[in-house]
């Protein structure tokens, strides 16, 4: 319980809205019609833009924001042009377009808010700031999945990518990896998914001898402290689109007869309007072209949590194989990386990788080891 409250106190520290200067850029409402109707999206500069600095791009994801705030990386703005893209899901023009008839057009909602549209928005921002110069990217969970998709479209535009727990659920399905949180008695709801998001235990179910100090009942009791989890977001169109994309990754074209996981059932349940449109009039769904990763010549660091209850940790091993210059770091942590956040080492980890500062890398690794976070695959007893 003490560890649970410590982690929650760290989360609360991140609630404060980041300070910075907002700018706006026009992008196509639908990138399939680049000369058609335009909308504005915003991005935040945390310091005045300086051309001599390297640029670091972040992008928001509706599902990530549902469970927690983004990593606070504002201190990196002293050395990099730190830019956070807010996302097209905040455009009133877009939302009004979807509700032009008085009801939400869910098929059009997917077409205008899918991962491809967000990735092409990111490219517009990169080009506006940097021209032909490549950019550094950092992302967590769903935002990291956006960035892998972007990388498959524009590998030559990325200097480096740091990917924290990328939520690429199609890898888990296509490779037939075991569901990392098989609790048959649990019910599919947002509290259960929230628990899977934040938990960092090796076991979750009482009948498997769970001795973790972050049990489900404590999460239900204190979960109101977690930003976003207890808010009513049922009318959030962009969130439903993101839930649809993740549930499609888990459920579409499955090769086995196993029932869907609890997480997959909840994801589909909450995005049911889009699933109904897909069944009524099938449409193409975008996914990452992992083979394009072999064309990527930049650096990639994948930071994966071995106690992730949303994505099998073996997905990170497979993902790293798609990129010629990838590095993989496994941490004894959960999907939300609560333990890493509590150490406040993520800024140093990112900085040392981007600047290729070997001395700082050694210091970060040593600090992570001393905190008991580094996972060594060669030692099966280090869980």
C-alpha positions as CSV (number, residue, x, y, z in Angstrom):
1,X,0.0,0.0,0.0
2,X,2.8,2.4,0.8
3,X,4.4,1.8,-2.6
4,X,1.0,2.3,-4.2
5,X,0.5,5.7,-2.6
6,X,4.1,6.7,-3.4
7,X,3.5,6.0,-7.0
8,X,0.2,7.8,-7.0
9,X,1.9,10.9,-5.5
10,X,4.3,10.9,-8.4
11,X,1.4,10.7,-10.8
12,X,-0.3,13.7,-9.1
13,X,2.9,15.7,-9.6
14,X,2.4,15.3,-13.3
15,X,-1.1,16.7,-13.3
16,X,0.0,20.3,-13.7
17,X,-0.4,21.4,-17.3
18,X,2.9,22.0,-19.0
19,X,3.8,25.6,-19.7
20,X,4.9,26.8,-23.1
21,X,3.9,28.7,-26.2
22,X,1.1,27.3,-28.4
23,X,1.2,27.6,-32.1
24,X,-1.3,26.5,-34.8
25,X,-0.8,24.9,-38.2
26,X,-3.3,24.1,-40.9
27,X,-3.6,20.5,-42.0
28,X,-6.1,18.7,-44.3
29,X,-9.3,17.6,-42.6
30,X,-8.7,14.4,-44.5
31,X,-5.1,13.8,-45.7
32,X,-6.5,11.6,-48.6
33,X,-7.8,15.0,-50.0
34,X,-4.9,17.3,-49.3
35,X,-6.5,20.2,-51.3
36,X,-9.8,19.8,-49.5
37,X,-11.1,21.4,-46.3
38,X,-8.5,22.4,-43.8
39,X,-8.5,22.4,-39.9
40,X,-6.1,23.8,-37.4
41,X,-4.1,21.7,-34.9
42,X,-1.9,23.1,-32.1
43,X,1.5,22.2,-30.8
44,X,3.4,23.6,-27.8
45,X,6.9,24.9,-27.7
46,X,8.3,24.7,-24.2
47,X,11.1,27.3,-25.0
48,X,11.5,29.7,-27.9
49,X,12.5,27.7,-31.0
50,X,16.2,27.8,-31.8
51,X,17.5,26.5,-35.1
52,X,20.8,25.4,-33.8
53,X,19.2,23.0,-31.4
54,X,18.1,19.4,-32.2
55,X,14.3,19.1,-32.2
56,X,12.4,16.5,-30.1
57,X,8.7,15.8,-31.0
58,X,6.1,14.4,-28.8
59,X,2.5,13.6,-29.7
60,X,-0.6,13.1,-27.5
61,X,-2.8,10.0,-27.6
62,X,-6.4,10.0,-26.3
63,X,-6.1,6.6,-24.6
64,X,-2.9,7.5,-22.8
65,X,-4.5,10.6,-21.5
66,X,-7.5,8.6,-20.3
67,X,-5.3,6.8,-17.7
68,X,-2.5,9.2,-16.9
69,X,-0.7,12.4,-18.0
70,X,2.3,12.3,-20.3
71,X,5.8,12.1,-19.0
72,X,7.0,15.5,-17.9
73,X,10.1,16.1,-20.0
74,X,10.1,19.9,-19.7
75,X,13.7,20.1,-18.5
76,X,14.8,18.7,-21.8
77,X,13.7,22.0,-23.4
78,X,17.0,23.5,-22.1
79,X,18.9,21.4,-24.6
80,X,16.4,20.5,-27.3
81,X,13.5,22.2,-29.1
82,X,10.8,20.3,-27.2
83,X,7.6,20.2,-29.2
84,X,4.3,18.5,-28.1
85,X,1.6,18.0,-30.7
86,X,-1.9,18.2,-29.1
87,X,-3.7,16.3,-31.8
88,X,-6.5,16.7,-34.3
89,X,-9.0,15.2,-31.8
90,X,-9.2,18.7,-30.2
91,X,-10.4,20.4,-33.4
92,X,-13.9,21.7,-33.0
93,X,-14.2,21.9,-36.8
94,X,-13.5,18.2,-37.1
95,X,-15.9,17.3,-34.3
96,X,-18.6,19.4,-35.8
97,X,-18.1,17.7,-39.2
98,X,-18.6,14.4,-37.6
99,X,-21.9,15.6,-36.0
100,X,-23.2,17.5,-39.0
101,X,-26.4,15.5,-39.1
102,X,-27.0,15.7,-35.3
103,X,-25.5,12.3,-34.6
104,X,-21.9,11.1,-34.8
105,X,-20.9,9.6,-38.1
106,X,-18.8,6.8,-36.7
107,X,-17.4,5.5,-40.0
108,X,-16.2,9.1,-40.8
109,X,-14.9,9.4,-37.2
110,X,-12.5,6.5,-37.9
111,X,-11.6,7.9,-41.3
112,X,-10.7,11.3,-39.9
113,X,-9.1,10.3,-36.5
114,X,-7.2,7.2,-37.3
115,X,-3.5,6.6,-36.8
116,X,-2.7,7.5,-40.4
117,X,-4.2,11.0,-40.1
118,X,-2.3,11.6,-36.8
119,X,1.0,10.5,-38.4
120,X,0.5,12.8,-41.4
121,X,-0.3,15.7,-39.0
122,X,3.0,15.0,-37.3
123,X,4.8,15.1,-40.6
124,X,3.2,18.5,-41.4
125,X,4.5,19.9,-38.1
126,X,8.0,18.4,-38.6
127,X,8.2,19.9,-42.1
128,X,7.0,23.3,-40.9
129,X,9.7,23.4,-38.2
130,X,12.6,21.6,-39.8
131,X,12.1,21.6,-43.5
132,X,14.1,18.6,-44.8
133,X,15.9,17.9,-41.5
134,X,15.1,14.7,-39.6
135,X,13.7,14.8,-36.1
136,X,14.0,13.0,-32.7
137,X,10.8,11.3,-31.4
138,X,9.8,10.1,-28.0
139,X,6.6,8.3,-27.1
140,X,4.9,6.3,-24.5
141,X,2.3,3.5,-25.0
142,X,-0.3,4.5,-27.5
143,X,1.7,7.6,-28.6
144,X,4.7,5.4,-29.2
145,X,2.5,3.2,-31.4
146,X,1.7,6.3,-33.4
147,X,5.4,7.0,-33.8
148,X,6.1,3.4,-35.1
149,X,3.5,4.0,-37.7
150,X,5.0,7.3,-38.6
151,X,8.4,5.7,-38.9
152,X,6.9,3.1,-41.3
153,X,5.8,6.1,-43.5
154,X,8.8,8.4,-43.2
155,X,11.9,6.5,-42.1
156,X,14.2,9.0,-43.6
157,X,12.6,11.8,-41.6
158,X,13.5,10.3,-38.2
159,X,16.9,10.8,-36.6
160,X,16.1,8.7,-33.5
161,X,13.1,7.2,-31.7
162,X,12.7,6.3,-28.0
163,X,9.7,4.1,-27.6
164,X,8.4,3.4,-24.0
165,X,6.1,0.4,-23.9
166,X,4.7,0.8,-27.4
167,X,1.1,-0.5,-27.3
168,X,1.4,-2.6,-30.6
169,X,-1.2,-5.2,-29.8
170,X,-1.2,-6.7,-33.3
171,X,2.2,-8.1,-32.5
172,X,0.8,-10.0,-29.6
173,X,-2.1,-11.4,-31.6
174,X,-0.1,-12.2,-34.8
175,X,2.7,-14.0,-32.8
176,X,0.1,-15.8,-30.7
177,X,1.7,-14.7,-27.4
178,X,0.0,-15.4,-24.2
179,X,-2.4,-12.8,-22.7
180,X,-0.2,-11.3,-19.9
181,X,-3.2,-10.8,-17.5
182,X,-5.4,-14.0,-17.7
183,X,-7.8,-13.5,-14.8
184,X,-11.0,-15.3,-15.8
185,X,-13.1,-14.0,-12.9
186,X,-12.4,-10.4,-13.7
187,X,-15.1,-8.3,-15.5
188,X,-14.3,-6.2,-18.5
189,X,-14.6,-2.6,-17.4
190,X,-12.4,0.6,-17.2
191,X,-11.4,0.0,-13.6
192,X,-9.9,-3.4,-14.5
193,X,-8.1,-2.0,-17.6
194,X,-6.9,0.9,-15.4
195,X,-5.5,-1.6,-12.9
196,X,-3.7,-3.5,-15.7
197,X,-2.4,-0.2,-16.9
198,X,-0.9,0.8,-13.6
199,X,-0.1,-2.5,-11.9
200,X,3.5,-3.6,-11.8
201,X,3.2,-7.0,-10.1
202,X,4.2,-10.3,-11.6
203,X,0.9,-11.9,-10.6
204,X,-2.6,-10.4,-10.4
205,X,-5.0,-13.1,-9.4
206,X,-5.4,-14.1,-5.7
207,X,-5.5,-17.8,-6.6
208,X,-2.0,-17.6,-8.1
209,X,-0.4,-16.5,-4.9
210,X,-0.3,-12.7,-5.6
211,X,1.7,-11.1,-2.8
212,X,2.1,-7.7,-4.5
213,X,1.5,-4.5,-2.5
214,X,-0.6,-3.0,-5.3
215,X,-3.8,-5.2,-5.2
216,X,-6.9,-4.6,-7.2
217,X,-9.0,-3.7,-4.1
218,X,-6.5,-1.0,-3.2
219,X,-6.7,0.3,-6.8
220,X,-10.5,0.5,-6.5
221,X,-10.2,2.3,-3.1
222,X,-7.5,4.8,-4.2
223,X,-8.0,4.9,-7.9
224,X,-9.8,8.2,-7.7
225,X,-6.4,9.8,-7.3
226,X,-5.3,8.6,-10.8
227,X,-5.9,11.4,-13.3
228,X,-8.6,10.7,-15.8
229,X,-9.6,7.3,-14.7
230,X,-12.9,8.1,-13.0
231,X,-14.1,10.8,-15.4
232,X,-17.0,10.1,-17.6
233,X,-15.5,10.0,-21.1
234,X,-18.2,8.0,-22.9
235,X,-18.8,10.8,-25.4
236,X,-15.1,11.1,-26.4
237,X,-15.1,10.3,-30.1
238,X,-11.3,10.2,-30.4
239,X,-11.0,7.8,-27.5
240,X,-13.5,5.5,-29.1
241,X,-11.5,5.5,-32.3
242,X,-8.3,4.7,-30.4
243,X,-10.1,1.9,-28.5
244,X,-11.4,0.5,-31.9
245,X,-7.9,0.5,-33.4
246,X,-6.4,-1.4,-30.4
247,X,-9.3,-3.9,-30.2
248,X,-9.0,-4.5,-34.0
249,X,-5.4,-5.2,-33.5
250,X,-6.3,-7.9,-31.0
251,X,-9.4,-9.4,-32.6
252,X,-9.4,-9.1,-36.3
253,X,-8.4,-12.1,-38.4
254,X,-7.5,-14.2,-35.3
255,X,-6.2,-17.6,-36.3
256,X,-7.3,-19.5,-33.1
257,X,-10.6,-20.2,-31.4
258,X,-9.6,-18.8,-28.0
259,X,-12.0,-16.3,-26.5
260,X,-10.9,-12.7,-26.5
261,X,-8.9,-11.4,-23.5
262,X,-10.7,-9.3,-20.9
263,X,-8.8,-6.2,-22.1
264,X,-9.8,-6.9,-25.7
265,X,-13.5,-7.4,-24.7
266,X,-13.5,-4.1,-22.9
267,X,-11.8,-2.3,-25.8
268,X,-14.4,-3.7,-28.3
269,X,-17.3,-3.0,-25.9
270,X,-16.3,0.7,-25.6
271,X,-15.8,1.1,-29.4
272,X,-18.9,-0.8,-30.4
273,X,-20.4,2.0,-32.6
274,X,-17.3,1.8,-34.9
275,X,-17.4,-2.0,-34.9
276,X,-21.0,-1.9,-36.1
277,X,-20.1,0.4,-38.9
278,X,-17.3,-2.0,-39.9
279,X,-19.7,-4.9,-40.0
280,X,-22.3,-2.9,-41.9
281,X,-19.9,-1.5,-44.6
282,X,-16.3,-2.9,-44.2
283,X,-13.5,-0.4,-44.5
284,X,-9.7,-0.6,-44.5
285,X,-8.0,-0.3,-41.1
286,X,-4.5,1.0,-40.9
287,X,-1.6,-0.9,-39.3
288,X,2.1,-0.6,-38.9
289,X,4.2,-1.9,-41.8
290,X,6.9,-3.4,-39.7
291,X,9.0,-4.5,-42.7
292,X,9.6,-0.8,-43.4
293,X,11.6,-0.7,-40.2
294,X,14.4,-2.4,-42.1
295,X,14.8,0.7,-44.2
296,X,15.3,2.9,-41.1
297,X,18.9,3.9,-40.7
298,X,18.5,5.9,-37.4
299,X,18.7,4.8,-33.8
300,X,15.9,3.2,-31.9
301,X,15.7,2.6,-28.1
302,X,12.8,0.4,-26.9
303,X,12.1,0.5,-23.2
304,X,9.8,-2.4,-22.3
305,X,8.3,-3.4,-18.9
306,X,8.5,-7.1,-18.1
307,X,5.4,-6.9,-15.8
308,X,3.3,-5.2,-18.5
309,X,-0.3,-6.6,-18.2
310,X,-1.5,-5.1,-21.5
311,X,1.2,-6.4,-23.9
312,X,3.4,-9.4,-23.7
313,X,7.0,-8.5,-23.0
314,X,8.1,-10.8,-25.7
315,X,6.6,-8.4,-28.2
316,X,9.5,-6.0,-27.4
317,X,12.1,-8.6,-28.3
318,X,10.4,-9.2,-31.7
319,X,9.9,-5.5,-32.4
320,X,13.6,-4.8,-31.8
321,X,14.4,-7.3,-34.6
322,X,12.7,-5.2,-37.2
323,X,15.2,-2.3,-36.9
324,X,18.9,-2.5,-37.8
325,X,20.1,-0.2,-35.1
326,X,17.8,-0.9,-32.2
327,X,18.6,-1.2,-28.5
328,X,16.3,-2.9,-26.0
329,X,16.0,-2.1,-22.3
330,X,13.8,-4.2,-20.1
331,X,12.6,-2.9,-16.8
332,X,11.0,-4.6,-13.9
333,X,7.9,-2.4,-14.1
334,X,4.3,-2.2,-15.2
335,X,2.8,-0.6,-18.3
336,X,2.5,2.9,-16.7
337,X,6.2,2.7,-15.7
338,X,5.3,3.9,-12.2
339,X,8.6,2.7,-10.7
340,X,10.7,4.4,-13.4
341,X,8.7,7.6,-13.0
342,X,9.3,7.4,-9.2
343,X,13.0,7.4,-9.8
344,X,12.7,10.5,-12.1
345,X,15.5,9.0,-14.3
346,X,13.5,9.0,-17.6
347,X,14.9,12.5,-18.5
348,X,18.5,11.3,-18.0
349,X,17.8,8.1,-19.9
350,X,16.4,10.0,-22.9
351,X,19.1,12.7,-22.8
352,X,22.0,10.2,-22.7
353,X,20.5,8.3,-25.7
354,X,19.9,11.3,-27.8
355,X,23.3,12.9,-27.1
356,X,25.1,9.6,-27.3
357,X,26.7,10.4,-23.9
358,X,28.3,7.1,-22.9
359,X,29.3,8.3,-19.5
360,X,25.8,9.5,-18.7
361,X,24.4,6.2,-20.1
362,X,26.6,4.3,-17.6
363,X,25.4,6.4,-14.8
364,X,21.7,5.9,-15.7
365,X,22.1,2.2,-16.0
366,X,23.9,2.1,-12.7
367,X,21.1,4.1,-11.0
368,X,18.4,1.8,-12.6
369,X,20.3,-1.2,-11.4
370,X,20.6,0.2,-7.9
371,X,16.9,0.9,-7.9
372,X,16.3,-2.8,-8.8
373,X,14.6,-1.9,-12.1
374,X,17.0,-3.4,-14.7
375,X,15.8,-6.8,-16.0
376,X,18.5,-9.3,-17.2
377,X,17.0,-11.9,-19.5
378,X,19.9,-14.2,-18.7
379,X,18.8,-14.5,-15.1
380,X,15.5,-16.2,-14.8
381,X,15.4,-15.5,-11.0
382,X,15.4,-11.7,-11.2
383,X,11.6,-11.1,-11.4
